């Protein structure tokens, strides 16, 4: 048995490799606008929700609260968003996008959407199916265990 082949043919390895490839493309496309993909996602959230609590960002972006704070600090420094005090609760802060942030987000979002339609030669139907499969894999609902027929099954038995 060749363990390198078993490893490189595993679902985990293939997902990681594909994710890295797509992420590199997204980084390149968003860098044209001085943004990161995460900043684009954060600005999309602000566009849709208008006002967001900083704690909501960590939940919506699935990042830790300290990472969300760092992200918001950088975005505020770059004038992509503002923090506003709550009128009733002085300890509460709201985050709102600036015109600059929304303008850059729209340009970057259009570039990312174009990337998605040309994703490694996949057809729109392929992309739709891939998204559905990934949604199934990333679901929070645990799946019942079945007999393992993956290439890694050989490793577990050894």
C-alpha positions as CSV (number, residue, x, y, z in Angstrom):
1,X,0.0,0.0,0.0
2,X,1.3,3.5,-0.9
3,X,0.3,5.8,1.9
4,X,1.1,8.9,-0.1
5,X,-1.5,7.9,-2.6
6,X,-3.9,7.1,0.1
7,X,-3.3,10.5,1.6
8,X,-3.4,12.5,-1.6
9,X,-6.6,10.7,-2.7
10,X,-8.4,11.4,0.6
11,X,-11.4,13.7,0.6
12,X,-9.8,15.9,3.3
13,X,-6.7,16.4,1.2
14,X,-8.6,17.1,-2.0
15,X,-10.9,19.6,-0.2
16,X,-8.0,21.4,1.3
17,X,-6.1,21.6,-2.0
18,X,-9.2,22.9,-3.8
19,X,-9.9,25.4,-1.0
20,X,-6.3,26.7,-1.2
21,X,-6.6,27.1,-4.9
22,X,-9.9,29.0,-4.8
23,X,-8.6,31.1,-1.9
24,X,-5.5,32.1,-3.8
25,X,-7.7,33.3,-6.7
26,X,-10.0,35.2,-4.3
27,X,-7.0,36.8,-2.6
28,X,-5.6,37.9,-6.0
29,X,-8.9,39.3,-7.1
30,X,-9.7,41.2,-3.9
31,X,-6.1,42.6,-3.6
32,X,-6.8,44.6,-6.8
33,X,-9.1,46.7,-4.6
34,X,-6.9,46.7,-1.5
35,X,-9.2,44.2,0.3
36,X,-9.0,40.7,1.5
37,X,-11.9,38.2,0.9
38,X,-12.8,38.4,4.6
39,X,-13.1,42.2,4.3
40,X,-15.3,41.8,1.3
41,X,-17.6,39.4,3.2
42,X,-17.7,41.8,6.2
43,X,-18.7,44.6,3.9
44,X,-21.4,42.4,2.3
45,X,-22.8,41.8,5.8
46,X,-22.8,45.5,6.5
47,X,-24.5,46.3,3.1
48,X,-27.3,43.8,3.9
49,X,-27.7,44.4,7.6
50,X,-26.8,48.2,7.7
51,X,-25.8,48.1,11.4
52,X,-24.0,45.2,13.1
53,X,-22.7,44.6,16.5
54,X,-19.0,43.6,16.5
55,X,-19.9,40.3,18.2
56,X,-22.1,39.5,15.3
57,X,-19.2,39.6,12.9
58,X,-17.4,36.7,14.6
59,X,-20.6,34.6,14.4
60,X,-21.4,35.5,10.8
61,X,-17.8,35.2,9.5
62,X,-17.1,32.2,11.7
63,X,-14.0,33.7,13.2
64,X,-13.0,34.3,16.8
65,X,-13.9,37.5,18.6
66,X,-10.3,38.7,18.8
67,X,-9.9,38.1,15.1
68,X,-13.1,40.0,14.4
69,X,-11.8,42.9,16.5
70,X,-8.5,42.9,14.6
71,X,-10.4,42.8,11.3
72,X,-12.7,45.7,12.3
73,X,-9.8,47.8,13.6
74,X,-8.0,47.4,10.3
75,X,-11.1,48.2,8.3
76,X,-11.8,51.3,10.4
77,X,-8.2,52.4,9.9
78,X,-8.6,52.0,6.2
79,X,-11.9,54.0,6.4
80,X,-14.0,51.1,5.2
81,X,-16.3,51.3,8.2
82,X,-17.2,53.4,11.2
83,X,-18.1,52.4,14.8
84,X,-21.0,54.3,16.2
85,X,-22.1,54.4,19.9
86,X,-25.6,53.1,20.7
87,X,-27.9,56.0,21.6
88,X,-29.4,54.1,24.6
89,X,-26.6,51.8,25.8
90,X,-23.3,53.6,25.8
91,X,-21.4,50.4,26.2
92,X,-22.9,49.0,23.0
93,X,-21.2,49.9,19.7
94,X,-22.6,49.5,16.1
95,X,-20.6,49.0,13.0
96,X,-21.6,50.6,9.7
97,X,-19.9,50.6,6.3
98,X,-18.6,53.8,4.7
99,X,-19.3,54.9,1.1
100,X,-15.7,54.0,0.3
101,X,-16.1,50.5,1.8
102,X,-19.4,49.9,0.0
103,X,-17.9,51.1,-3.3
104,X,-14.9,48.8,-3.0
105,X,-17.0,45.9,-1.9
106,X,-19.3,46.2,-5.0
107,X,-16.2,46.2,-7.3
108,X,-14.6,43.3,-5.5
109,X,-17.8,41.3,-5.3
110,X,-18.3,41.7,-9.0
111,X,-14.8,40.4,-9.6
112,X,-15.4,37.4,-7.3
113,X,-18.7,36.6,-9.0
114,X,-16.9,36.6,-12.3
115,X,-14.3,34.2,-10.8
116,X,-17.0,31.9,-9.7
117,X,-18.5,31.6,-13.1
118,X,-15.1,30.6,-14.6
119,X,-14.0,28.5,-11.7
120,X,-11.5,26.0,-13.1
121,X,-13.5,25.3,-16.2
122,X,-16.6,24.1,-14.3
123,X,-19.9,24.6,-15.8
124,X,-22.6,26.6,-13.9
125,X,-24.4,23.3,-13.3
126,X,-21.1,21.8,-11.9
127,X,-20.7,24.8,-9.6
128,X,-24.3,24.5,-8.4
129,X,-23.8,20.8,-7.7
130,X,-20.5,21.4,-5.9
131,X,-22.1,24.1,-3.7
132,X,-24.9,21.7,-2.8
133,X,-22.4,18.9,-1.9
134,X,-20.3,21.3,0.2
135,X,-23.5,22.5,2.0
136,X,-24.3,18.9,2.8
137,X,-20.7,18.3,4.1
138,X,-20.7,21.5,6.2
139,X,-24.1,21.0,7.7
140,X,-24.2,21.1,11.5
141,X,-26.5,18.0,11.4
142,X,-24.5,14.9,12.2
143,X,-24.8,12.1,9.7
144,X,-25.3,8.5,10.7
145,X,-22.1,6.5,10.5
146,X,-21.9,4.0,7.7
147,X,-19.4,1.4,6.7
148,X,-16.2,3.2,5.7
149,X,-15.4,2.6,2.1
150,X,-12.9,5.5,1.7
151,X,-9.3,5.1,0.8
152,X,-8.4,5.8,4.4
153,X,-10.3,2.7,5.6
154,X,-7.2,0.7,4.9
155,X,-5.2,2.9,7.2
156,X,-7.7,2.5,10.0
157,X,-7.7,-1.2,9.7
158,X,-3.9,-1.5,9.8
